[in-house]
Amino acid sequence: MDIIDIGGIIADFVRVGYNAAVKDYDPPQDKLRQSEVKKWLKFRNIDFKAFKDLEKKGLIHARKGGAANSPLYYSKVEIQKAFATMRLNRLMITNELNYERRKDD
């Protein structure tokens, strides 16, 4: 793992922390309507297919508002946390595989 990877991990989790603070101080800011998800993901350079995969795995959940005809909402914090964790896991797995290859050489 090099310094760029560590910096990326730190940046991911700083974003998660920032969004968690926003959620605590202004809860409506954390809500993302289902119809806005693709646009928000595109703005964040996040793959929609990966979002759907994380949703299928149960790491991201849609929630319904309190009113009868309320739209489905997603939590920005939950989305950021799921992607940050996915990237960290991917980096750890990749690094372990690289370590195993070096050990065999």
VMD Tcl script that builds the backbone (N, CA, C; Angstrom):
set m [mol new atoms 315]
animate dup $m
set s [atomselect $m all]
$s set {name element resname resid chain x y z} {
  {N N MET 1 A 0.857 -1.167 0.000}
  {CA C MET 1 A 0.000 0.000 0.000}
  {C C MET 1 A 0.907 1.234 0.000}
  {N N ASP 2 A 0.661 2.132 -0.931}
  {CA C ASP 2 A 1.504 3.319 -0.996}
  {C C ASP 2 A 0.770 4.530 -0.423}
  {N N ILE 3 A 1.444 5.665 -0.402}
  {CA C ILE 3 A 0.908 6.880 0.209}
  {C C ILE 3 A -0.347 7.379 -0.514}
  {N N ILE 4 A -0.440 7.169 -1.816}
  {CA C ILE 4 A -1.625 7.600 -2.571}
  {C C ILE 4 A -2.849 6.800 -2.136}
  {N N ASP 5 A -2.676 5.493 -1.927}
  {CA C ASP 5 A -3.782 4.658 -1.453}
  {C C ASP 5 A -4.241 5.102 -0.064}
  {N N ILE 6 A -3.284 5.369 0.809}
  {CA C ILE 6 A -3.622 5.813 2.173}
  {C C ILE 6 A -4.356 7.157 2.119}
  {N N GLY 7 A -3.885 8.064 1.266}
  {CA C GLY 7 A -4.555 9.358 1.115}
  {C C GLY 7 A -5.973 9.205 0.603}
  {N N GLY 8 A -6.184 8.283 -0.326}
  {CA C GLY 8 A -7.531 8.027 -0.837}
  {C C GLY 8 A -8.458 7.488 0.233}
  {N N ILE 9 A -7.940 6.584 1.056}
  {CA C ILE 9 A -8.740 6.024 2.154}
  {C C ILE 9 A -9.128 7.127 3.131}
  {N N ILE 10 A -8.163 7.956 3.492}
  {CA C ILE 10 A -8.438 9.052 4.426}
  {C C ILE 10 A -9.477 9.998 3.833}
  {N N ALA 11 A -9.325 10.353 2.558}
  {CA C ALA 11 A -10.288 11.260 1.908}
  {C C ALA 11 A -11.690 10.657 1.892}
  {N N ASP 12 A -11.798 9.366 1.607}
  {CA C ASP 12 A -13.107 8.709 1.597}
  {C C ASP 12 A -13.791 8.817 2.953}
  {N N PHE 13 A -13.062 8.510 4.012}
  {CA C PHE 13 A -13.671 8.502 5.335}
  {C C PHE 13 A -13.849 9.908 5.911}
  {N N VAL 14 A -13.082 10.888 5.442}
  {CA C VAL 14 A -13.342 12.281 5.811}
  {C C VAL 14 A -14.686 12.703 5.223}
  {N N ARG 15 A -14.944 12.313 3.963}
  {CA C ARG 15 A -16.238 12.598 3.336}
  {C C ARG 15 A -17.379 11.965 4.137}
  {N N VAL 16 A -17.171 10.727 4.578}
  {CA C VAL 16 A -18.192 10.045 5.379}
  {C C VAL 16 A -18.443 10.834 6.667}
  {N N GLY 17 A -17.372 11.256 7.330}
  {CA C GLY 17 A -17.505 12.032 8.564}
  {C C GLY 17 A -18.202 13.359 8.343}
  {N N TYR 18 A -17.849 14.034 7.259}
  {CA C TYR 18 A -18.483 15.313 6.935}
  {C C TYR 18 A -19.982 15.111 6.707}
  {N N ASN 19 A -20.329 14.110 5.909}
  {CA C ASN 19 A -21.740 13.852 5.635}
  {C C ASN 19 A -22.492 13.427 6.892}
  {N N ALA 20 A -21.831 12.715 7.791}
  {CA C ALA 20 A -22.468 12.334 9.059}
  {C C ALA 20 A -22.747 13.575 9.908}
  {N N ALA 21 A -21.824 14.528 9.908}
  {CA C ALA 21 A -22.038 15.776 10.646}
  {C C ALA 21 A -23.193 16.566 10.042}
  {N N VAL 22 A -23.248 16.627 8.719}
  {CA C VAL 22 A -24.353 17.321 8.044}
  {C C VAL 22 A -25.674 16.662 8.420}
  {N N LYS 23 A -25.680 15.329 8.441}
  {CA C LYS 23 A -26.904 14.594 8.798}
  {C C LYS 23 A -27.334 14.931 10.227}
  {N N ASP 24 A -26.368 15.028 11.151}
  {CA C ASP 24 A -26.689 15.345 12.546}
  {C C ASP 24 A -27.262 16.750 12.707}
  {N N TYR 25 A -26.688 17.721 11.985}
  {CA C TYR 25 A -27.092 19.112 12.152}
  {C C TYR 25 A -28.257 19.521 11.253}
  {N N ASP 26 A -28.413 18.873 10.134}
  {CA C ASP 26 A -29.478 19.218 9.196}
  {C C ASP 26 A -29.956 17.949 8.485}
  {N N PRO 27 A -30.745 17.111 9.156}
  {CA C PRO 27 A -31.151 15.814 8.600}
  {C C PRO 27 A -31.730 15.840 7.193}
  {N N PRO 28 A -32.528 16.841 6.813}
  {CA C PRO 28 A -33.057 16.825 5.429}
  {C C PRO 28 A -31.959 16.894 4.363}
  {N N GLN 29 A -30.791 17.452 4.696}
  {CA C GLN 29 A -29.692 17.540 3.734}
  {C C GLN 29 A -29.133 16.162 3.384}
  {N N ASP 30 A -29.341 15.180 4.264}
  {CA C ASP 30 A -28.820 13.827 4.043}
  {C C ASP 30 A -29.712 13.023 3.102}
  {N N LYS 31 A -30.956 13.425 2.989}
  {CA C LYS 31 A -31.906 12.656 2.183}
  {C C LYS 31 A -31.702 12.898 0.699}
  {N N LEU 32 A -31.750 11.810 -0.044}
  {CA C LEU 32 A -31.591 11.853 -1.488}
  {C C LEU 32 A -32.745 11.061 -2.097}
  {N N ARG 33 A -33.598 11.736 -2.845}
  {CA C ARG 33 A -34.734 11.042 -3.469}
  {C C ARG 33 A -34.238 10.018 -4.480}
  {N N GLN 34 A -35.008 8.964 -4.639}
  {CA C GLN 34 A -34.648 7.912 -5.582}
  {C C GLN 34 A -34.462 8.484 -6.988}
  {N N SER 35 A -35.271 9.460 -7.343}
  {CA C SER 35 A -35.170 10.064 -8.677}
  {C C SER 35 A -33.892 10.898 -8.852}
  {N N GLU 36 A -33.252 11.289 -7.766}
  {CA C GLU 36 A -32.037 12.110 -7.812}
  {C C GLU 36 A -30.753 11.299 -7.691}
  {N N VAL 37 A -30.867 10.016 -7.414}
  {CA C VAL 37 A -29.703 9.184 -7.119}
  {C C VAL 37 A -28.708 9.149 -8.281}
  {N N LYS 38 A -29.182 8.862 -9.481}
  {CA C LYS 38 A -28.268 8.758 -10.634}
  {C C LYS 38 A -27.495 10.054 -10.849}
  {N N LYS 39 A -28.182 11.175 -10.767}
  {CA C LYS 39 A -27.539 12.476 -10.966}
  {C C LYS 39 A -26.481 12.731 -9.891}
  {N N TRP 40 A -26.807 12.425 -8.644}
  {CA C TRP 40 A -25.873 12.633 -7.534}
  {C C TRP 40 A -24.660 11.714 -7.665}
  {N N LEU 41 A -24.899 10.457 -8.034}
  {CA C LEU 41 A -23.798 9.511 -8.220}
  {C C LEU 41 A -22.883 9.964 -9.354}
  {N N LYS 42 A -23.476 10.447 -10.427}
  {CA C LYS 42 A -22.682 10.936 -11.562}
  {C C LYS 42 A -21.832 12.131 -11.142}
  {N N PHE 43 A -22.403 13.034 -10.358}
  {CA C PHE 43 A -21.679 14.198 -9.850}
  {C C PHE 43 A -20.495 13.769 -8.987}
  {N N ARG 44 A -20.682 12.689 -8.226}
  {CA C ARG 44 A -19.629 12.165 -7.342}
  {C C ARG 44 A -18.687 11.185 -8.045}
  {N N ASN 45 A -18.892 10.956 -9.337}
  {CA C ASN 45 A -18.103 9.983 -10.108}
  {C C ASN 45 A -18.192 8.579 -9.517}
  {N N ILE 46 A -19.406 8.191 -9.167}
  {CA C ILE 46 A -19.665 6.869 -8.597}
  {C C ILE 46 A -20.496 6.080 -9.596}
  {N N ASP 47 A -20.121 4.850 -9.837}
  {CA C ASP 47 A -20.789 3.988 -10.810}
  {C C ASP 47 A -22.159 3.546 -10.294}
  {N N PHE 48 A -23.185 3.739 -11.107}
  {CA C PHE 48 A -24.548 3.362 -10.719}
  {C C PHE 48 A -24.685 1.854 -10.554}
  {N N LYS 49 A -24.004 1.092 -11.407}
  {CA C LYS 49 A -24.067 -0.366 -11.310}
  {C C LYS 49 A -23.487 -0.841 -9.967}
  {N N ALA 50 A -22.394 -0.230 -9.546}
  {CA C ALA 50 A -21.805 -0.576 -8.240}
  {C C ALA 50 A -22.764 -0.209 -7.114}
  {N N PHE 51 A -23.463 0.919 -7.267}
  {CA C PHE 51 A -24.474 1.329 -6.283}
  {C C PHE 51 A -25.553 0.254 -6.163}
  {N N LYS 52 A -26.049 -0.221 -7.316}
  {CA C LYS 52 A -27.089 -1.250 -7.301}
  {C C LYS 52 A -26.581 -2.544 -6.663}
  {N N ASP 53 A -25.312 -2.898 -6.932}
  {CA C ASP 53 A -24.727 -4.102 -6.329}
  {C C ASP 53 A -24.664 -3.978 -4.809}
  {N N LEU 54 A -24.254 -2.806 -4.326}
  {CA C LEU 54 A -24.194 -2.591 -2.875}
  {C C LEU 54 A -25.589 -2.591 -2.256}
  {N N GLU 55 A -26.556 -2.102 -3.009}
  {CA C GLU 55 A -27.939 -2.126 -2.525}
  {C C GLU 55 A -28.444 -3.566 -2.425}
  {N N LYS 56 A -28.130 -4.396 -3.427}
  {CA C LYS 56 A -28.534 -5.803 -3.395}
  {C C LYS 56 A -27.898 -6.548 -2.232}
  {N N LYS 57 A -26.663 -6.167 -1.887}
  {CA C LYS 57 A -25.960 -6.807 -0.768}
  {C C LYS 57 A -26.461 -6.327 0.583}
  {N N GLY 58 A -27.324 -5.317 0.589}
  {CA C GLY 58 A -27.901 -4.827 1.839}
  {C C GLY 58 A -27.079 -3.756 2.532}
  {N N LEU 59 A -26.106 -3.177 1.839}
  {CA C LEU 59 A -25.281 -2.138 2.452}
  {C C LEU 59 A -25.888 -0.744 2.273}
  {N N ILE 60 A -26.813 -0.615 1.326}
  {CA C ILE 60 A -27.518 0.642 1.084}
  {C C ILE 60 A -29.011 0.321 1.069}
  {N N HIS 61 A -29.795 1.129 1.798}
  {CA C HIS 61 A -31.228 0.866 1.912}
  {C C HIS 61 A -32.042 2.077 1.487}
  {N N ALA 62 A -33.127 1.830 0.773}
  {CA C ALA 62 A -34.098 2.879 0.461}
  {C C ALA 62 A -35.096 2.929 1.608}
  {N N ARG 63 A -35.467 4.142 1.988}
  {CA C ARG 63 A -36.443 4.321 3.065}
  {C C ARG 63 A -37.589 5.168 2.556}
  {N N LYS 64 A -38.761 4.893 3.058}
  {CA C LYS 64 A -39.947 5.642 2.663}
  {C C LYS 64 A -40.192 6.737 3.701}
  {N N GLY 65 A -40.622 7.892 3.219}
  {CA C GLY 65 A -40.946 9.008 4.114}
  {C C GLY 65 A -42.196 8.705 4.933}
  {N N GLY 66 A -42.557 9.634 5.800}
  {CA C GLY 66 A -43.680 9.429 6.711}
  {C C GLY 66 A -45.052 9.566 6.084}
  {N N ALA 67 A -45.170 10.330 5.016}
  {CA C ALA 67 A -46.481 10.560 4.394}
  {C C ALA 67 A -46.907 9.359 3.541}
  {N N ALA 68 A -48.180 9.311 3.211}
  {CA C ALA 68 A -48.734 8.178 2.463}
  {C C ALA 68 A -48.102 8.025 1.083}
  {N N ASN 69 A -47.954 9.105 0.359}
  {CA C ASN 69 A -47.393 9.045 -0.997}
  {C C ASN 69 A -45.936 9.508 -1.048}
  {N N SER 70 A -45.245 9.298 0.017}
  {CA C SER 70 A -43.851 9.741 0.108}
  {C C SER 70 A -42.952 8.951 -0.837}
  {N N PRO 71 A -41.984 9.630 -1.481}
  {CA C PRO 71 A -41.047 8.899 -2.344}
  {C C PRO 71 A -40.012 8.134 -1.519}
  {N N LEU 72 A -39.288 7.257 -2.174}
  {CA C LEU 72 A -38.201 6.542 -1.509}
  {C C LEU 72 A -37.000 7.472 -1.380}
  {N N TYR 73 A -36.332 7.393 -0.243}
  {CA C TYR 73 A -35.150 8.203 0.018}
  {C C TYR 73 A -33.954 7.314 0.314}
  {N N TYR 74 A -32.775 7.795 -0.017}
  {CA C TYR 74 A -31.522 7.154 0.347}
  {C C TYR 74 A -30.740 8.121 1.223}
  {N N SER 75 A -29.886 7.596 2.052}
  {CA C SER 75 A -29.031 8.414 2.894}
  {C C SER 75 A -27.686 8.604 2.204}
  {N N LYS 76 A -27.275 9.869 2.040}
  {CA C LYS 76 A -25.973 10.160 1.437}
  {C C LYS 76 A -24.845 9.573 2.286}
  {N N VAL 77 A -25.004 9.637 3.613}
  {CA C VAL 77 A -23.988 9.073 4.514}
  {C C VAL 77 A -23.853 7.577 4.290}
  {N N GLU 78 A -24.981 6.897 4.196}
  {CA C GLU 78 A -24.966 5.448 4.001}
  {C C GLU 78 A -24.297 5.077 2.676}
  {N N ILE 79 A -24.588 5.840 1.627}
  {CA C ILE 79 A -23.986 5.576 0.318}
  {C C ILE 79 A -22.480 5.796 0.375}
  {N N GLN 80 A -22.060 6.922 0.943}
  {CA C GLN 80 A -20.623 7.225 1.040}
  {C C GLN 80 A -19.897 6.172 1.874}
  {N N LYS 81 A -20.509 5.772 2.975}
  {CA C LYS 81 A -19.887 4.775 3.851}
  {C C LYS 81 A -19.743 3.430 3.142}
  {N N ALA 82 A -20.767 3.028 2.411}
  {CA C ALA 82 A -20.722 1.754 1.691}
  {C C ALA 82 A -19.615 1.766 0.631}
  {N N PHE 83 A -19.503 2.858 -0.109}
  {CA C PHE 83 A -18.461 2.934 -1.143}
  {C C PHE 83 A -17.064 3.037 -0.547}
  {N N ALA 84 A -16.914 3.786 0.536}
  {CA C ALA 84 A -15.605 3.901 1.174}
  {C C ALA 84 A -15.156 2.541 1.709}
  {N N THR 85 A -16.077 1.819 2.319}
  {CA C THR 85 A -15.767 0.490 2.842}
  {C C THR 85 A -15.443 -0.480 1.716}
  {N N MET 86 A -16.202 -0.403 0.615}
  {CA C MET 86 A -15.946 -1.269 -0.539}
  {C C MET 86 A -14.541 -1.013 -1.103}
  {N N ARG 87 A -14.182 0.272 -1.243}
  {CA C ARG 87 A -12.855 0.596 -1.782}
  {C C ARG 87 A -11.743 0.132 -0.850}
  {N N LEU 88 A -11.947 0.280 0.463}
  {CA C LEU 88 A -10.953 -0.174 1.428}
  {C C LEU 88 A -10.803 -1.688 1.370}
  {N N ASN 89 A -11.918 -2.408 1.309}
  {CA C ASN 89 A -11.860 -3.869 1.200}
  {C C ASN 89 A -11.160 -4.304 -0.078}
  {N N ARG 90 A -11.486 -3.639 -1.183}
  {CA C ARG 90 A -10.865 -3.971 -2.465}
  {C C ARG 90 A -9.352 -3.740 -2.406}
  {N N LEU 91 A -8.940 -2.644 -1.798}
  {CA C LEU 91 A -7.518 -2.332 -1.675}
  {C C LEU 91 A -6.806 -3.367 -0.803}
  {N N MET 92 A -7.447 -3.771 0.288}
  {CA C MET 92 A -6.837 -4.766 1.168}
  {C C MET 92 A -6.694 -6.104 0.453}
  {N N ILE 93 A -7.710 -6.511 -0.285}
  {CA C ILE 93 A -7.644 -7.778 -1.014}
  {C C ILE 93 A -6.571 -7.713 -2.085}
  {N N THR 94 A -6.529 -6.621 -2.842}
  {CA C THR 94 A -5.536 -6.448 -3.898}
  {C C THR 94 A -4.135 -6.468 -3.314}
  {N N ASN 95 A -3.950 -5.794 -2.207}
  {CA C ASN 95 A -2.634 -5.727 -1.581}
  {C C ASN 95 A -2.214 -7.101 -1.065}
  {N N GLU 96 A -3.159 -7.861 -0.487}
  {CA C GLU 96 A -2.832 -9.206 -0.015}
  {C C GLU 96 A -2.416 -10.094 -1.186}
  {N N LEU 97 A -3.142 -9.994 -2.308}
  {CA C LEU 97 A -2.789 -10.812 -3.463}
  {C C LEU 97 A -1.414 -10.429 -3.995}
  {N N ASN 98 A -1.106 -9.134 -4.014}
  {CA C ASN 98 A 0.219 -8.696 -4.457}
  {C C ASN 98 A 1.294 -9.219 -3.519}
  {N N TYR 99 A 1.010 -9.229 -2.212}
  {CA C TYR 99 A 1.967 -9.735 -1.242}
  {C C TYR 99 A 2.216 -11.227 -1.477}
  {N N GLU 100 A 1.161 -11.979 -1.736}
  {CA C GLU 100 A 1.311 -13.416 -1.980}
  {C C GLU 100 A 2.155 -13.673 -3.231}
  {N N ARG 101 A 1.953 -12.877 -4.273}
  {CA C ARG 101 A 2.746 -13.052 -5.490}
  {C C ARG 101 A 4.212 -12.765 -5.232}
  {N N ARG 102 A 4.514 -11.730 -4.453}
  {CA C ARG 102 A 5.906 -11.396 -4.173}
  {C C ARG 102 A 6.560 -12.487 -3.339}
  {N N LYS 103 A 5.784 -13.074 -2.436}
  {CA C LYS 103 A 6.330 -14.113 -1.566}
  {C C LYS 103 A 6.711 -15.356 -2.375}
  {N N ASP 104 A 5.936 -15.675 -3.418}
  {CA C ASP 104 A 6.201 -16.857 -4.233}
  {C C ASP 104 A 7.377 -16.662 -5.171}
  {N N ASP 105 A 7.690 -15.413 -5.552}
  {CA C ASP 105 A 8.783 -15.143 -6.530}
  {C C ASP 105 A 10.141 -15.520 -6.024}
}
mol reanalyze $m
mol bondsrecalc $m
mol representation Tube
mol addrep $m
